[in-house]
Amino acid sequence: MGTNYYVQPIFPDEAWGFELASISNDIDKPCPLGIVQEDYYPGTPLLFSHANSEKGAIRLSTDLNIDYNLSYTVLGGVKGNPGRKTIRNWFKIKVFGYNYKIRYCPSVCWNCKVVCKDVGVIEYNGQNHLGLSDFPVEVKFVKDA
């Protein structure tokens, strides 16, 4: 926790990082923003946090928030405060192959009904986006220097 990481796809055809960028085709209206895959770019570093800030380390299958560490970015999510109001903000890191995947399957709200899905690459408007999918993207985590 408290360290920036790049999340990068493993496979050669998915070898570039993810960045917060416009998903609009209208040049005059650059919003909404989404997580897109950029060629020749390692991506934007991410910051991971979990419900109990006293625990320190992020472990596999821990409910966590994923945040771009950019002071000017507001995505509408709420950090921390696990429960019904923040159920859409919690993800988990799971083992996948010899690496990892990110999964939406929060357990921070014991009486909330959720449909678990993996985070995968989805093509939309000619861009590769991250979204909930039946086909997870295998990733590695690279610590920001």
OpenMM code with the backbone's topology and positions (N, CA, C; nanometers):
from openmm import Vec3, app, unit

residues = "MET GLY THR ASN TYR TYR VAL GLN PRO ILE PHE PRO ASP GLU ALA TRP GLY PHE GLU LEU ALA SER ILE SER ASN ASP ILE ASP LYS PRO CYS PRO LEU GLY ILE VAL GLN GLU ASP TYR TYR PRO GLY THR PRO LEU LEU PHE SER HIS ALA ASN SER GLU LYS GLY ALA ILE ARG LEU SER THR ASP LEU ASN ILE ASP TYR ASN LEU SER TYR THR VAL LEU GLY GLY VAL LYS GLY ASN PRO GLY ARG LYS THR ILE ARG ASN TRP PHE LYS ILE LYS VAL PHE GLY TYR ASN TYR LYS ILE ARG TYR CYS PRO SER VAL CYS TRP ASN CYS LYS VAL VAL CYS LYS ASP VAL GLY VAL ILE GLU TYR ASN GLY GLN ASN HIS LEU GLY LEU SER ASP PHE PRO VAL GLU VAL LYS PHE VAL LYS ASP ALA".split()
positions = [
    Vec3(0.0834, -0.1172, 0.0000),
    Vec3(0.0000, 0.0000, 0.0000),
    Vec3(0.0884, 0.1243, 0.0000),
    Vec3(0.0424, 0.2299, -0.0656),
    Vec3(0.1161, 0.3557, -0.0654),
    Vec3(0.2279, 0.3622, -0.1674),
    Vec3(0.2402, 0.2607, -0.2537),
    Vec3(0.3428, 0.2575, -0.3571),
    Vec3(0.2745, 0.2526, -0.4926),
    Vec3(0.3276, 0.3258, -0.5888),
    Vec3(0.2717, 0.3249, -0.7240),
    Vec3(0.3194, 0.2025, -0.8009),
    Vec3(0.2274, 0.1411, -0.8770),
    Vec3(0.2588, 0.0267, -0.9621),
    Vec3(0.2009, 0.0480, -1.1008),
    Vec3(0.2747, 0.0013, -1.2014),
    Vec3(0.2207, -0.0080, -1.3366),
    Vec3(0.1566, -0.1453, -1.3489),
    Vec3(0.0394, -0.1517, -1.4081),
    Vec3(-0.0264, -0.2785, -1.4379),
    Vec3(-0.0110, -0.2984, -1.5876),
    Vec3(0.0622, -0.4042, -1.6261),
    Vec3(0.0925, -0.4245, -1.7673),
    Vec3(0.0514, -0.5635, -1.8130),
    Vec3(-0.0120, -0.5714, -1.9298),
    Vec3(-0.0494, -0.7014, -1.9857),
    Vec3(0.0746, -0.7839, -2.0172),
    Vec3(0.0611, -0.9154, -2.0113),
    Vec3(0.1729, -1.0070, -2.0306),
    Vec3(0.2023, -1.0357, -2.1775),
    Vec3(0.1023, -1.0651, -2.2557),
    Vec3(0.1232, -1.1169, -2.3904),
    Vec3(0.1765, -1.0105, -2.4856),
    Vec3(0.2611, -1.0516, -2.5829),
    Vec3(0.3214, -0.9546, -2.6761),
    Vec3(0.2210, -0.8673, -2.7503),
    Vec3(0.1052, -0.9231, -2.7879),
    Vec3(0.0072, -0.8412, -2.8601),
    Vec3(-0.0698, -0.7501, -2.7642),
    Vec3(-0.0431, -0.7638, -2.6352),
    Vec3(-0.1059, -0.6782, -2.5351),
    Vec3(0.0030, -0.6120, -2.4499),
    Vec3(0.1155, -0.5799, -2.5121),
    Vec3(0.2371, -0.5459, -2.4382),
    Vec3(0.2452, -0.4029, -2.3875),
    Vec3(0.1407, -0.3263, -2.3975),
    Vec3(0.1512, -0.1871, -2.3561),
    Vec3(0.0575, -0.1568, -2.2420),
    Vec3(0.0832, -0.0471, -2.1742),
    Vec3(0.0131, -0.0153, -2.0507),
    Vec3(-0.1223, 0.0492, -2.0682),
    Vec3(-0.1862, 0.0736, -1.9556),
    Vec3(-0.3191, 0.1312, -1.9521),
    Vec3(-0.3128, 0.2723, -1.8975),
    Vec3(-0.3979, 0.3587, -1.9533),
    Vec3(-0.3967, 0.4992, -1.9181),
    Vec3(-0.5399, 0.5506, -1.9111),
    Vec3(-0.5604, 0.6515, -1.8294),
    Vec3(-0.6883, 0.7199, -1.8237),
    Vec3(-0.6944, 0.8154, -1.9417),
    Vec3(-0.7921, 0.7979, -2.0299),
    Vec3(-0.8001, 0.8802, -2.1508),
    Vec3(-0.9455, 0.8934, -2.1946),
    Vec3(-0.9678, 0.9842, -2.2883),
    Vec3(-1.1005, 1.0056, -2.3431),
    Vec3(-1.1445, 0.8839, -2.4230),
    Vec3(-1.2710, 0.8460, -2.4090),
    Vec3(-1.3254, 0.7379, -2.4904),
    Vec3(-1.4273, 0.7925, -2.5902),
    Vec3(-1.4278, 0.9229, -2.6066),
    Vec3(-1.5193, 0.9892, -2.6991),
    Vec3(-1.4521, 1.0085, -2.8345),
    Vec3(-1.5291, 0.9957, -2.9407),
    Vec3(-1.4782, 1.0244, -3.0753),
    Vec3(-1.4952, 1.1717, -3.1114),
    Vec3(-1.5627, 1.2485, -3.0262),
    Vec3(-1.5886, 1.3895, -3.0516),
    Vec3(-1.4747, 1.4732, -2.9946),
    Vec3(-1.3975, 1.5367, -3.0813),
    Vec3(-1.2800, 1.6147, -3.0403),
    Vec3(-1.3165, 1.7334, -2.9523),
    Vec3(-1.4373, 1.7865, -2.9670),
    Vec3(-1.4812, 1.9005, -2.8865),
    Vec3(-1.5330, 1.8600, -2.7488),
    Vec3(-1.5624, 1.7315, -2.7320),
    Vec3(-1.6128, 1.6803, -2.6039),
    Vec3(-1.5280, 1.5605, -2.5627),
    Vec3(-1.4146, 1.5849, -2.4939),
    Vec3(-1.3215, 1.4765, -2.4613),
    Vec3(-1.3695, 1.3819, -2.3513),
    Vec3(-1.4790, 1.4096, -2.2850),
    Vec3(-1.5307, 1.3203, -2.1816),
    Vec3(-1.6370, 1.2308, -2.2427),
    Vec3(-1.6640, 1.1153, -2.1955),
    Vec3(-1.6189, 1.0600, -2.0689),
    Vec3(-1.4789, 0.9992, -2.0791),
    Vec3(-1.4190, 0.9791, -1.9624),
    Vec3(-1.2885, 0.9165, -1.9549),
    Vec3(-1.3049, 0.7677, -1.9280),
    Vec3(-1.2082, 0.6904, -1.9744),
    Vec3(-1.2073, 0.5471, -1.9498),
    Vec3(-1.0637, 0.4992, -1.9414),
    Vec3(-1.0454, 0.3747, -1.9073),
    Vec3(-0.9126, 0.3155, -1.9004),
    Vec3(-0.8876, 0.2508, -2.0364),
    Vec3(-0.7900, 0.3031, -2.1100),
    Vec3(-0.7606, 0.2541, -2.2441),
    Vec3(-0.6167, 0.2044, -2.2522),
    Vec3(-0.5938, 0.1168, -2.3488),
    Vec3(-0.4604, 0.0632, -2.3708),
    Vec3(-0.3868, 0.1524, -2.4698),
    Vec3(-0.2658, 0.1920, -2.4346),
    Vec3(-0.1863, 0.2809, -2.5179),
    Vec3(-0.0637, 0.2084, -2.5716),
    Vec3(-0.0377, 0.2223, -2.7003),
    Vec3(0.0822, 0.1643, -2.7612),
    Vec3(0.2043, 0.2465, -2.7237),
    Vec3(0.3154, 0.1779, -2.7058),
    Vec3(0.4457, 0.2421, -2.6802),
    Vec3(0.4461, 0.3289, -2.5557),
    Vec3(0.3704, 0.2880, -2.4561),
    Vec3(0.3599, 0.3655, -2.3335),
    Vec3(0.3397, 0.2670, -2.2183),
    Vec3(0.4162, 0.2789, -2.1087),
    Vec3(0.4047, 0.1808, -2.0003),
    Vec3(0.2754, 0.1916, -1.9196),
    Vec3(0.2001, 0.2987, -1.9405),
    Vec3(0.0774, 0.3181, -1.8657),
    Vec3(0.0952, 0.4221, -1.7580),
    Vec3(-0.0123, 0.4495, -1.6867),
    Vec3(-0.0099, 0.5441, -1.5759),
    Vec3(-0.0028, 0.4634, -1.4469),
    Vec3(0.0862, 0.5016, -1.3538),
    Vec3(0.0965, 0.4235, -1.2303),
    Vec3(-0.0323, 0.4284, -1.1479),
    Vec3(-0.0586, 0.3181, -1.0812),
    Vec3(-0.1779, 0.3038, -0.9977),
    Vec3(-0.1384, 0.2915, -0.8513),
    Vec3(-0.2327, 0.3265, -0.7662),
    Vec3(-0.2144, 0.3166, -0.6219),
    Vec3(-0.3229, 0.2236, -0.5694),
    Vec3(-0.2843, 0.1247, -0.4907),
    Vec3(-0.3783, 0.0281, -0.4347),
    Vec3(-0.3985, 0.0572, -0.2863),
    Vec3(-0.5213, 0.0432, -0.2390),
    Vec3(-0.5495, 0.0589, -0.0964),
    Vec3(-0.6598, -0.0391, -0.0582),
    Vec3(-0.6665, -0.0746, 0.0702),
    Vec3(-0.7729, -0.1641, 0.1149),
    Vec3(-0.8464, -0.1044, 0.2334),
    Vec3(-0.9483, -0.1726, 0.2787),
    Vec3(-1.0379, -0.1183, 0.3811),
    Vec3(-0.9667, -0.0905, 0.5125),
    Vec3(-0.8737, -0.1755, 0.5495),
    Vec3(-0.8048, -0.1582, 0.6763),
    Vec3(-0.6667, -0.0981, 0.6506),
    Vec3(-0.6552, 0.0333, 0.6629),
    Vec3(-0.5304, 0.1028, 0.6314),
    Vec3(-0.4175, 0.0674, 0.7282),
    Vec3(-0.4487, 0.0022, 0.8381),
    Vec3(-0.3464, -0.0364, 0.9346),
    Vec3(-0.2746, -0.1649, 0.8944),
    Vec3(-0.3301, -0.2424, 0.8018),
    Vec3(-0.2699, -0.3700, 0.7625),
    Vec3(-0.1451, -0.3524, 0.6776),
    Vec3(-0.1342, -0.2461, 0.6001),
    Vec3(-0.0149, -0.2202, 0.5200),
    Vec3(-0.0113, -0.2919, 0.3871),
    Vec3(0.0235, -0.4187, 0.3829),
    Vec3(0.0434, -0.4917, 0.2573),
    Vec3(-0.0893, -0.5332, 0.1942),
    Vec3(-0.0887, -0.5375, 0.0616),
    Vec3(-0.2033, -0.5893, -0.0135),
    Vec3(-0.1751, -0.7371, -0.0420),
    Vec3(-0.2635, -0.8227, -0.0044),
    Vec3(-0.2489, -0.9665, -0.0257),
    Vec3(-0.3447, -1.0116, -0.1360),
    Vec3(-0.3175, -1.1283, -0.1933),
    Vec3(-0.4082, -1.1854, -0.2913),
    Vec3(-0.5466, -1.1998, -0.2300),
    Vec3(-0.6479, -1.1741, -0.3090),
    Vec3(-0.7887, -1.1866, -0.2714),
    Vec3(-0.8352, -1.0861, -0.1671),
    Vec3(-0.7547, -0.9829, -0.1380),
    Vec3(-0.7961, -0.8745, -0.0487),
    Vec3(-0.8840, -0.7779, -0.1267),
    Vec3(-0.9950, -0.7366, -0.0688),
    Vec3(-1.0760, -0.6321, -0.1316),
    Vec3(-0.9940, -0.5039, -0.1343),
    Vec3(-0.9822, -0.4438, -0.2529),
    Vec3(-0.8989, -0.3241, -0.2642),
    Vec3(-0.9582, -0.2229, -0.3591),
    Vec3(-0.9191, -0.0975, -0.3379),
    Vec3(-0.9509, 0.0119, -0.4302),
    Vec3(-0.8307, 0.0323, -0.5199),
    Vec3(-0.8553, 0.0650, -0.6455),
    Vec3(-0.7496, 0.0945, -0.7418),
    Vec3(-0.7705, 0.2383, -0.7856),
    Vec3(-0.6641, 0.3175, -0.7757),
    Vec3(-0.6779, 0.4600, -0.7983),
    Vec3(-0.5609, 0.5104, -0.8816),
    Vec3(-0.5897, 0.5990, -0.9757),
    Vec3(-0.4820, 0.6697, -1.0438),
    Vec3(-0.4294, 0.7740, -0.9475),
    Vec3(-0.3006, 0.7778, -0.9285),
    Vec3(-0.2395, 0.8713, -0.8340),
    Vec3(-0.2167, 1.0060, -0.9024),
    Vec3(-0.3270, 1.0671, -0.9463),
    Vec3(-0.3222, 1.1954, -1.0155),
    Vec3(-0.4107, 1.2933, -0.9399),
    Vec3(-0.3565, 1.4049, -0.9001),
    Vec3(-0.4310, 1.4985, -0.8158),
    Vec3(-0.5511, 1.5608, -0.8870),
    Vec3(-0.5487, 1.5660, -1.0199),
    Vec3(-0.6588, 1.6310, -1.0920),
    Vec3(-0.7642, 1.5335, -1.1388),
    Vec3(-0.7550, 1.4072, -1.1043),
    Vec3(-0.8481, 1.3070, -1.1538),
    Vec3(-0.9574, 1.2795, -1.0522),
    Vec3(-1.0814, 1.2867, -1.0976),
    Vec3(-1.1950, 1.2490, -1.0146),
    Vec3(-1.2807, 1.1548, -1.0985),
    Vec3(-1.2901, 1.0287, -1.0567),
    Vec3(-1.3652, 0.9295, -1.1329),
    Vec3(-1.5024, 0.9010, -1.0745),
    Vec3(-1.5315, 0.9588, -0.9585),
    Vec3(-1.6632, 0.9385, -0.8999),
    Vec3(-1.6685, 0.8274, -0.7975),
    Vec3(-1.5620, 0.7514, -0.7797),
    Vec3(-1.5594, 0.6469, -0.6787),
    Vec3(-1.5278, 0.7040, -0.5419),
    Vec3(-1.5510, 0.6235, -0.4400),
    Vec3(-1.5223, 0.6635, -0.3024),
    Vec3(-1.4215, 0.5652, -0.2462),
    Vec3(-1.3082, 0.6147, -0.1978),
    Vec3(-1.2078, 0.5269, -0.1399),
    Vec3(-1.2516, 0.4817, -0.0015),
    Vec3(-1.2179, 0.3576, 0.0285),
    Vec3(-1.2454, 0.3053, 0.1614),
    Vec3(-1.3928, 0.2877, 0.1888),
    Vec3(-1.4324, 0.2972, 0.3136),
    Vec3(-1.5717, 0.2846, 0.3569),
    Vec3(-1.6419, 0.1640, 0.2961),
    Vec3(-1.5927, 0.0423, 0.3227),
    Vec3(-1.6556, -0.0751, 0.2622),
    Vec3(-1.8014, -0.0899, 0.3028),
    Vec3(-1.8836, -0.1261, 0.2072),
    Vec3(-2.0260, -0.1458, 0.2338),
    Vec3(-2.1089, -0.1279, 0.1085),
    Vec3(-2.2394, -0.1257, 0.1257),
    Vec3(-2.3335, -0.1184, 0.0137),
    Vec3(-2.3100, 0.0035, -0.0761),
    Vec3(-2.2791, 0.1198, -0.0181),
    Vec3(-2.2631, 0.2420, -0.0974),
    Vec3(-2.1370, 0.2432, -0.1828),
    Vec3(-2.0391, 0.1612, -0.1488),
    Vec3(-1.9130, 0.1613, -0.2245),
    Vec3(-1.8861, 0.0273, -0.2926),
    Vec3(-1.9857, -0.0563, -0.3045),
    Vec3(-1.9673, -0.1927, -0.3558),
    Vec3(-1.9051, -0.1956, -0.4962),
    Vec3(-1.9291, -0.0937, -0.5775),
    Vec3(-1.8766, -0.0904, -0.7146),
    Vec3(-1.7276, -0.0563, -0.7194),
    Vec3(-1.6679, -0.0191, -0.6070),
    Vec3(-1.5301, 0.0296, -0.6048),
    Vec3(-1.4265, -0.0734, -0.5619),
    Vec3(-1.4667, -0.1973, -0.5356),
    Vec3(-1.3759, -0.2958, -0.4769),
    Vec3(-1.3397, -0.4065, -0.5751),
    Vec3(-1.2095, -0.4320, -0.5854),
    Vec3(-1.1565, -0.5351, -0.6741),
    Vec3(-1.0638, -0.6260, -0.5952),
    Vec3(-1.0183, -0.7336, -0.6588),
    Vec3(-0.9233, -0.8262, -0.5970),
    Vec3(-0.8164, -0.8625, -0.6994),
    Vec3(-0.6974, -0.8903, -0.6509),
    Vec3(-0.5896, -0.9451, -0.7343),
    Vec3(-0.5903, -1.0952, -0.7119),
    Vec3(-0.5948, -1.1712, -0.8219),
    Vec3(-0.5986, -1.3169, -0.8146),
    Vec3(-0.4860, -1.3736, -0.9005),
    Vec3(-0.4395, -1.4928, -0.8651),
    Vec3(-0.3411, -1.5623, -0.9469),
    Vec3(-0.4093, -1.6054, -1.0762),
    Vec3(-0.3385, -1.5895, -1.1883),
    Vec3(-0.3912, -1.6292, -1.3195),
    Vec3(-0.2723, -1.6755, -1.4033),
    Vec3(-0.2683, -1.8029, -1.4361),
    Vec3(-0.1512, -1.8571, -1.5056),
    Vec3(-0.0305, -1.8441, -1.4141),
    Vec3(0.0766, -1.7887, -1.4689),
    Vec3(0.1965, -1.7644, -1.3881),
    Vec3(0.2018, -1.6206, -1.3383),
    Vec3(0.0953, -1.5455, -1.3608),
    Vec3(0.0926, -1.4050, -1.3244),
    Vec3(-0.0356, -1.3757, -1.2468),
    Vec3(-0.1037, -1.2669, -1.2845),
    Vec3(-0.2199, -1.2233, -1.2074),
    Vec3(-0.3320, -1.1748, -1.2990),
    Vec3(-0.4493, -1.1607, -1.2393),
    Vec3(-0.5616, -1.0938, -1.3040),
    Vec3(-0.6280, -1.0071, -1.1978),
    Vec3(-0.7083, -0.9119, -1.2430),
    Vec3(-0.7864, -0.8288, -1.1523),
    Vec3(-0.9319, -0.8712, -1.1681),
    Vec3(-0.9974, -0.8909, -1.0567),
    Vec3(-1.1345, -0.9432, -1.0578),
    Vec3(-1.2258, -0.8530, -0.9756),
    Vec3(-1.3436, -0.8281, -1.0297),
    Vec3(-1.4477, -0.7596, -0.9542),
    Vec3(-1.5312, -0.8683, -0.8875),
    Vec3(-1.5161, -0.8823, -0.7591),
    Vec3(-1.5927, -0.9805, -0.6828),
    Vec3(-1.5829, -0.9417, -0.5356),
    Vec3(-1.6356, -0.8242, -0.5004),
    Vec3(-1.6169, -0.7727, -0.3649),
    Vec3(-1.6871, -0.8558, -0.2589),
    Vec3(-1.6214, -0.8626, -0.1444),
    Vec3(-1.6818, -0.9291, -0.0290),
    Vec3(-1.6914, -0.8331, 0.0895),
    Vec3(-1.6802, -0.7024, 0.0620),
    Vec3(-1.6837, -0.6017, 0.1683),
    Vec3(-1.8245, -0.5790, 0.2234),
    Vec3(-1.9238, -0.6295, 0.1537),
    Vec3(-2.0627, -0.6142, 0.1981),
    Vec3(-2.1245, -0.7539, 0.1988),
    Vec3(-2.1448, -0.8082, 0.3174),
    Vec3(-2.1893, -0.9466, 0.3290),
    Vec3(-2.3306, -0.9698, 0.2766),
    Vec3(-2.4148, -0.8667, 0.2724),
    Vec3(-2.5527, -0.8858, 0.2259),
    Vec3(-2.5790, -0.8188, 0.0904),
    Vec3(-2.4737, -0.7848, 0.0165),
    Vec3(-2.4886, -0.7260, -0.1167),
    Vec3(-2.4812, -0.8366, -0.2217),
    Vec3(-2.5640, -0.8245, -0.3229),
    Vec3(-2.5624, -0.9217, -0.4318),
    Vec3(-2.4774, -0.8644, -0.5453),
    Vec3(-2.3724, -0.9368, -0.5836),
    Vec3(-2.2859, -0.8923, -0.6930),
    Vec3(-2.2679, -1.0053, -0.7930),
    Vec3(-2.2432, -0.9689, -0.9175),
    Vec3(-2.2079, -1.0646, -1.0210),
    Vec3(-2.0580, -1.0499, -1.0429),
    Vec3(-1.9834, -1.1522, -1.0104),
    Vec3(-1.8377, -1.1474, -1.0213),
    Vec3(-1.7950, -1.1579, -1.1669),
    Vec3(-1.6979, -1.0752, -1.2039),
    Vec3(-1.6427, -1.0745, -1.3401),
    Vec3(-1.4949, -1.0395, -1.3324),
    Vec3(-1.4209, -1.0846, -1.4321),
    Vec3(-1.2808, -1.0472, -1.4442),
    Vec3(-1.2674, -0.9158, -1.5191),
    Vec3(-1.1556, -0.8485, -1.4996),
    Vec3(-1.1238, -0.7295, -1.5778),
    Vec3(-1.0515, -0.7783, -1.7030),
    Vec3(-1.1044, -0.7391, -1.8176),
    Vec3(-1.0467, -0.7805, -1.9453),
    Vec3(-1.0382, -0.6639, -2.0410),
    Vec3(-0.9798, -0.6897, -2.1567),
    Vec3(-0.9654, -0.5880, -2.2609),
    Vec3(-1.0840, -0.6009, -2.3558),
    Vec3(-1.1545, -0.4896, -2.3758),
    Vec3(-1.2726, -0.4860, -2.4616),
    Vec3(-1.2507, -0.3791, -2.5672),
    Vec3(-1.2701, -0.4147, -2.6946),
    Vec3(-1.2536, -0.3160, -2.8015),
    Vec3(-1.3820, -0.2366, -2.8187),
    Vec3(-1.3684, -0.1023, -2.8225),
    Vec3(-1.4830, -0.0137, -2.8386),
    Vec3(-1.4348, 0.1126, -2.9077),
    Vec3(-1.5023, 0.1542, -3.0135),
    Vec3(-1.4650, 0.2733, -3.0909),
    Vec3(-1.3188, 0.2715, -3.1344),
    Vec3(-1.2685, 0.1538, -3.1696),
    Vec3(-1.1307, 0.1429, -3.2184),
    Vec3(-1.0245, 0.1491, -3.1104),
    Vec3(-1.0650, 0.1518, -2.9834),
    Vec3(-0.9703, 0.1544, -2.8722),
    Vec3(-0.9889, 0.0292, -2.7871),
    Vec3(-0.8805, -0.0137, -2.7231),
    Vec3(-0.8898, -0.1220, -2.6263),
    Vec3(-0.9114, -0.0622, -2.4883),
    Vec3(-1.0215, -0.1002, -2.4246),
    Vec3(-1.0595, -0.0493, -2.2932),
    Vec3(-1.0499, -0.1617, -2.1913),
    Vec3(-1.0347, -0.1245, -2.0664),
    Vec3(-1.0511, -0.2216, -1.9593),
    Vec3(-1.1966, -0.2190, -1.9172),
    Vec3(-1.2518, -0.3364, -1.8962),
    Vec3(-1.3900, -0.3466, -1.8530),
    Vec3(-1.4147, -0.4844, -1.7951),
    Vec3(-1.5328, -0.5067, -1.7426),
    Vec3(-1.5667, -0.6376, -1.6879),
    Vec3(-1.5960, -0.7326, -1.8030),
    Vec3(-1.5377, -0.8516, -1.7951),
    Vec3(-1.5382, -0.9426, -1.9084),
    Vec3(-1.5348, -1.0877, -1.8606),
    Vec3(-1.5717, -1.1782, -1.9501),
    Vec3(-1.5551, -1.3216, -1.9234),
    Vec3(-1.4144, -1.3679, -1.9591),
    Vec3(-1.3355, -1.2789, -2.0189),
    Vec3(-1.2004, -1.3127, -2.0646),
    Vec3(-1.0990, -1.2216, -1.9960),
    Vec3(-1.0379, -1.2693, -1.8872),
    Vec3(-0.9453, -1.1840, -1.8122),
    Vec3(-0.8181, -1.1547, -1.8900),
    Vec3(-0.7591, -1.0409, -1.8603),
    Vec3(-0.6288, -1.0071, -1.9152),
    Vec3(-0.5256, -1.0442, -1.8084),
    Vec3(-0.4252, -1.1199, -1.8502),
    Vec3(-0.3171, -1.1590, -1.7598),
    Vec3(-0.2208, -1.0426, -1.7466),
    Vec3(-0.1919, -1.0030, -1.6234),
    Vec3(-0.1103, -0.8837, -1.6004),
    Vec3(0.0049, -0.9120, -1.5055),
    Vec3(0.0998, -0.8189, -1.5083),
    Vec3(0.2072, -0.8165, -1.4091),
    Vec3(0.2049, -0.6789, -1.3447),
    Vec3(0.2631, -0.6681, -1.2280),
    Vec3(0.2700, -0.5426, -1.1551),
    Vec3(0.4158, -0.5003, -1.1480),
    Vec3(0.4443, -0.3808, -1.1963),
    Vec3(0.5815, -0.3281, -1.1985),
    Vec3(0.5851, -0.2071, -1.1068),
    Vec3(0.6709, -0.2159, -1.0047),
    Vec3(0.6832, -0.1075, -0.9074),
    Vec3(0.7423, 0.0156, -0.9742),
    Vec3(0.6812, 0.1323, -0.9501),
    Vec3(0.7286, 0.2589, -1.0044),
    Vec3(0.8606, 0.2943, -0.9354),
    Vec3(0.9579, 0.3321, -1.0149),
    Vec3(1.0911, 0.3613, -0.9594),
    Vec3(1.0951, 0.4880, -0.8791),
] * unit.nanometer
topology = app.Topology()
chain = topology.addChain("A")
for resn in residues:
    res = topology.addResidue(resn, chain)
    for name in ("N", "CA", "C"):
        topology.addAtom(name, app.Element.getBySymbol(name[0]), res)
